[in-house]
Amino acid sequence: MRDALVRAGVGQVLSRVRNGEIEVVEGDRSRSFGEPGADLKATVRINDPAAWRGPLRGSVGLGESYVDGLWETDDLVALIQIAARELRELDGVRGLVARPRGVWHRLRGLVPENTRAGARSNISAHYDLGNDLFAAFLDERMMYSCAYWPAADASLEEAQLAKLDRICERLRLGPDVHLLEIGSGWGGMAIHAARHGGCRVTTTTISRQQFELARERVRAAGLEDQVTVLLEDYRDLDGRYDRLVSVEMIEAVGWQYFDDYFRRCDELLTDDGLMLLQAITIDDGIYEVEKASRSFANTHVFPGGCLPSRRLIASCLERVTSMREVWIDDITEHYPPTLASWRDRFFDAWERLRGLGYDERFRRLWDFYLSSSEAGFRERRIGDVQFLFAKPGAR
């Protein structure tokens, strides 16, 4: 009886779909919702009546029910794109309730804070899943951030190289420059900057596995005299640097610490320094709603994660730093092909990964994570932006 009521309720919601076409198949029954012939179409097959309860808990419930195998679809990206389009029509209403809802979530402490200990735990939960996992689907430099595609038919390796070259060019690196990188990854940025920019590099991460492999790769590249790899929180760094780069690390800072992050970056730069920030951003209008809310991503993939908005970044820059924005480039269009490439490579490597102990639930979790991320960028619910900030003495 309960399943029937839930099915009817979700069916009513689906009957209001206007931004795509969804066919739902359950047993020998089939029903279509939305606009026939729409540009986005997905077929959903219900494997268990409990699947109908998933959407009642938002992205967390939808994702968990997929991970549990309660439903399948022929196009997960398209399905989530349709959902994103429907949500966009509700953004105005969601914005009106953002403040009280945000306060309530903060009081309840639903999203784990990124204290020093919390940040290490949260980062470890994702980045210490195993270096073999990430090596299986990333490019040879192991860049885990949006690439920059010089042409539609470029390879992932070419696109990531283009991104690195672009960053180094903007930072105007050279032999007299000391570059600080906050968020080492596996050392790809640091090695490239040292080798092709000719600068000294200090790079830091709080992931033990990233630290160990990055240090090993620096040693293999013969750059130990030029690149220093640290296992330290950005809040504990000292010294001053000519340049600072942070590529898609800010998402792990946590909304409570954005001011601290920008203030510390400002303090670590010389008076004529430059900072390049590459950030995944969220729409200004829904930042307050989302920042302290549970989502599939910050529950199962990036605990403690929070996407900043452009307005938030501009506010932090003005309030707590002496830096000014001198260049900005929206590279959102480059993320869908990056994610599609990662997902293809992940599935191509699945038999090998399964042999390493990753199970079917893990495969489905990563399928949902990569697909929902791609859908979010395609629909511009989230974006990817490169910023260049300059200290007062920079010329």
C-alpha positions in Angstrom: 0.0 0.0 0.0 2.8 2.4 1.0 4.7 1.7 -2.3 1.6 2.4 -4.3 1.1 5.8 -2.6 4.7 6.7 -3.1 4.5 5.6 -6.7 1.5 7.7 -7.2 3.1 10.7 -5.6 6.3 10.5 -7.7 4.2 9.9 -10.7 2.4 13.2 -10.1 5.8 15.0 -9.9 6.9 13.3 -13.2 3.7 14.4 -14.9 4.8 18.0 -14.5 8.1 17.4 -16.4 8.4 19.8 -19.3 12.1 19.8 -20.1 12.7 16.3 -21.5 11.1 12.9 -21.9 11.3 10.1 -19.3 10.0 6.6 -19.9 9.5 4.5 -16.8 9.3 0.7 -17.2 8.2 -1.5 -14.3 7.6 -5.1 -15.0 5.4 -5.3 -18.1 4.1 -1.7 -17.7 5.5 1.4 -19.3 4.6 5.0 -19.0 6.1 8.2 -20.6 6.3 11.6 -19.0 7.4 15.0 -20.4 7.6 16.2 -24.0 7.7 13.6 -26.8 10.6 14.2 -29.1 12.5 16.4 -26.6 16.2 16.9 -27.0 16.8 14.9 -23.8 15.3 11.4 -23.3 16.0 8.7 -20.8 14.4 5.3 -20.0 14.3 4.2 -16.4 13.7 0.6 -15.5 12.4 -0.1 -12.0 14.1 -3.2 -10.5 12.4 -2.9 -7.0 9.3 -1.0 -5.9 11.5 0.6 -3.2 13.1 2.7 -6.0 10.1 5.0 -5.9 11.1 6.2 -2.4 14.5 7.3 -3.5 13.5 10.7 -5.1 11.7 11.7 -1.9 15.1 12.3 -0.3 16.5 14.4 -3.1 19.9 13.7 -4.7 21.0 11.6 -1.7 18.0 9.3 -2.0 18.1 9.2 -5.8 21.8 8.3 -5.8 21.6 5.8 -3.0 18.7 3.9 -4.7 20.8 3.8 -7.9 23.9 2.5 -6.0 21.6 -0.1 -4.4 20.6 -1.3 -7.9 16.9 -0.5 -7.4 16.7 1.1 -10.8 18.6 1.4 -14.1 18.6 3.8 -16.9 20.0 3.9 -20.5 21.3 7.5 -20.1 22.1 8.6 -16.6 23.6 11.9 -17.7 20.4 12.9 -19.7 18.1 11.8 -16.8 19.9 14.1 -14.4 20.0 16.9 -16.9 16.2 16.7 -17.1 16.0 16.9 -13.3 18.4 19.8 -13.3 16.2 21.7 -15.8 13.1 21.1 -13.7 15.0 22.3 -10.5 16.0 25.5 -12.3 12.3 26.5 -12.4 12.2 26.2 -8.6 15.3 28.2 -7.9 13.5 31.5 -7.2 11.3 29.8 -4.5 14.3 28.0 -3.1 16.2 31.3 -2.8 13.4 32.8 -0.7 13.8 30.2 2.0 17.6 30.0 1.8 18.4 32.0 4.9 16.2 30.2 7.5 16.9 26.8 5.9 20.6 27.5 6.0 20.5 28.5 9.6 18.6 25.3 10.5 21.1 23.1 8.8 24.0 24.9 10.5 22.3 24.4 13.9 21.8 20.7 13.2 25.5 20.4 12.1 24.5 18.2 9.1 27.7 19.0 7.1 31.0 18.1 8.7 33.3 21.1 9.4 36.7 21.3 7.9 38.7 21.8 11.0 42.3 20.7 10.6 41.4 17.2 11.8 38.1 17.2 10.0 39.7 18.3 6.7 42.3 15.5 6.9 39.5 12.9 7.5 37.3 14.3 4.7 40.2 14.5 2.2 41.3 11.0 3.1 37.8 9.6 2.5 38.1 10.4 -1.2 41.7 10.9 -2.2 43.1 7.9 -0.3 40.8 5.4 -2.0 43.9 4.2 -3.7 46.3 5.7 -6.2 45.7 2.7 -8.6 42.0 3.8 -8.8 42.8 7.4 -10.0 45.7 6.2 -12.3 43.1 4.0 -14.0 41.0 6.9 -15.4 43.1 10.0 -15.2 45.7 11.2 -17.8 49.3 10.2 -17.5 50.0 13.3 -15.3 47.1 12.4 -13.1 45.3 15.7 -13.3 42.0 15.5 -11.4 40.5 18.8 -12.6 38.9 20.3 -15.6 41.1 20.0 -18.7 41.2 22.7 -21.5 40.3 21.2 -24.9 42.1 22.9 -27.7 40.0 20.9 -30.2 37.0 18.6 -30.0 39.1 15.6 -31.2 42.0 16.3 -28.8 43.0 13.5 -26.3 42.6 13.8 -22.6 46.4 14.1 -22.3 46.5 16.9 -24.8 43.7 18.8 -23.1 45.3 18.5 -19.6 48.7 19.7 -21.0 46.9 22.7 -22.6 45.4 23.5 -19.2 48.8 23.3 -17.5 50.5 25.5 -20.2 47.7 28.0 -19.9 48.1 28.3 -16.1 51.9 28.6 -16.3 51.6 31.3 -18.9 49.1 33.4 -16.8 51.4 33.1 -13.8 54.4 34.3 -15.7 56.8 31.8 -14.2 60.5 31.9 -14.5 63.8 31.0 -12.7 63.5 33.8 -10.2 59.9 32.8 -9.2 59.0 30.6 -6.2 55.5 29.1 -6.7 53.3 27.8 -3.9 50.7 25.2 -4.9 47.9 24.5 -2.4 46.5 21.1 -3.3 49.2 19.0 -4.8 47.1 16.3 -6.4 49.7 13.7 -7.5 52.3 16.3 -8.4 51.4 16.9 -12.0 51.1 20.7 -11.8 54.3 21.1 -9.7 56.4 18.9 -12.0 55.1 20.8 -15.1 55.7 24.2 -13.6 59.2 23.3 -12.5 60.1 21.6 -15.8 58.6 24.1 -18.2 58.3 27.3 -16.1 61.8 26.9 -14.7 60.7 28.0 -11.2 61.0 26.6 -7.7 57.9 25.0 -6.4 56.5 24.2 -3.0 53.4 22.1 -3.1 51.2 20.8 -0.3 48.5 18.3 0.2 46.8 16.7 3.3 46.2 13.3 1.5 48.9 10.8 2.6 48.6 8.8 -0.6 48.9 11.8 -2.8 51.9 13.1 -0.8 53.7 9.8 -1.1 53.1 9.4 -4.9 53.8 13.1 -5.6 57.1 12.9 -3.8 58.0 9.7 -5.7 57.1 11.2 -9.1 59.2 14.4 -8.3 62.1 12.1 -7.5 61.6 10.1 -10.7 61.6 13.4 -12.7 64.9 14.4 -11.1 63.4 17.6 -9.7 64.0 17.1 -6.0 66.2 20.2 -5.9 63.5 22.3 -7.5 60.2 20.9 -6.0 59.4 20.5 -2.3 56.3 18.3 -1.5 54.7 19.0 1.9 52.0 17.1 3.9 50.6 20.2 5.6 47.3 22.1 5.9 47.3 25.4 4.1 46.6 27.1 7.4 49.9 25.9 8.8 52.1 27.1 5.9 54.7 29.8 6.5 57.0 31.9 4.3 56.2 34.1 1.4 55.9 33.2 -2.3 56.0 35.1 -5.6 53.1 33.1 -7.1 50.3 30.9 -5.8 48.2 28.4 -7.7 45.3 26.4 -6.4 43.4 24.2 -8.9 40.0 22.9 -7.7 41.1 22.6 -4.1 38.8 25.4 -2.7 35.8 23.1 -3.0 37.3 21.1 0.0 37.8 24.2 2.2 34.2 24.3 3.6 31.9 27.3 3.7 32.9 28.2 7.3 36.5 28.6 6.2 36.4 30.5 2.9 37.5 33.8 4.6 40.4 32.0 6.3 41.5 30.4 3.0 41.6 33.7 1.1 43.2 35.6 4.0 45.9 32.9 4.3 46.6 33.0 0.5 47.0 36.8 0.7 49.4 36.5 3.6 51.5 33.9 1.8 52.1 36.1 -1.3 54.7 38.7 -1.7 53.5 42.3 -2.2 53.8 41.9 -6.0 52.5 38.4 -6.1 50.0 36.7 -8.4 47.5 34.0 -7.5 45.7 31.7 -10.0 42.6 30.0 -8.7 40.6 27.4 -10.6 37.3 26.8 -8.9 34.2 24.8 -9.4 31.4 27.3 -8.7 27.7 27.2 -8.0 25.0 29.7 -9.1 25.0 32.8 -6.9 21.2 32.4 -6.4 21.4 28.9 -4.8 24.6 29.2 -2.9 22.9 30.0 0.4 20.5 27.0 0.0 23.2 24.5 -0.9 26.2 25.5 1.2 25.0 23.6 4.4 22.7 21.1 2.8 23.3 17.4 2.3 23.8 16.2 -1.3 24.9 12.9 -2.8 28.3 14.4 -3.5 29.1 15.8 0.0 27.6 12.7 1.6 29.2 9.9 -0.4 32.0 11.4 -2.5 33.4 14.6 -1.0 32.5 14.8 2.7 32.7 18.4 3.9 32.7 19.8 0.4 31.1 23.1 -0.5 31.1 24.9 -3.9 31.7 28.6 -3.7 29.8 31.1 -5.9 31.4 33.8 -7.9 29.8 36.4 -5.7 31.2 34.7 -2.6 34.7 34.7 -4.1 34.5 38.4 -5.0 33.2 39.2 -1.5 36.1 37.3 0.2 38.6 39.0 -2.1 37.3 42.4 -1.2 36.8 41.9 2.6 39.8 39.8 3.7 42.6 40.3 1.1 44.6 43.1 -0.6 44.3 41.3 -3.9 42.3 42.4 -6.9 40.9 40.3 -9.8 42.8 41.0 -13.0 41.6 38.2 -15.3 38.7 35.7 -15.3 37.8 32.9 -17.7 34.7 30.6 -17.6 35.9 27.2 -18.8 32.7 25.3 -17.8 32.2 24.0 -21.4 35.5 22.1 -21.0 34.3 20.0 -18.1 31.6 17.8 -19.7 34.2 16.3 -22.2 36.7 15.9 -19.3 34.1 14.0 -17.2 32.9 11.9 -20.1 36.5 10.9 -20.8 37.1 10.0 -17.1 33.9 7.9 -17.1 34.8 6.0 -20.3 38.3 5.3 -19.0 36.9 4.2 -15.6 34.6 1.7 -17.2 37.3 0.5 -19.6 39.5 -0.2 -16.6 36.7 -1.8 -14.5 37.7 -5.4 -14.7 41.2 -4.5 -13.5 39.7 -2.3 -10.7 37.4 -5.1 -9.6 40.4 -7.3 -9.3 41.9 -4.8 -6.9 38.8 -5.2 -4.6 36.4 -2.4 -5.8 32.9 -3.9 -5.8 29.7 -3.4 -7.8 28.3 -0.8 -5.4 31.5 1.2 -5.8 31.2 1.1 -9.6 27.6 2.3 -9.4 28.5 5.0 -6.9 31.2 6.4 -9.2 28.9 6.1 -12.2 26.3 8.3 -10.4 29.0 10.7 -9.2 30.7 11.2 -12.6 27.3 11.3 -14.5 25.7 13.7 -12.2 28.7 16.0 -12.3 28.7 15.9 -16.1 25.0 16.7 -16.1 25.5 19.6 -13.7 28.1 21.2 -15.9 26.1 20.6 -19.1 23.2 22.4 -17.6 25.4 25.0 -15.9 24.0 24.3 -12.4 27.7 24.3 -11.6 30.6 26.0 -13.4 34.4 26.0 -13.6 36.2 29.3 -13.6 39.8 30.4 -13.7 40.7 33.6 -11.8 43.9 35.6 -11.7 44.3 37.8 -8.6 47.1 40.3 -8.1 48.6 41.9 -5.0 48.9 45.8 -5.0 52.5 45.8 -6.2 52.0 43.4 -9.2 52.7 44.8 -12.6 
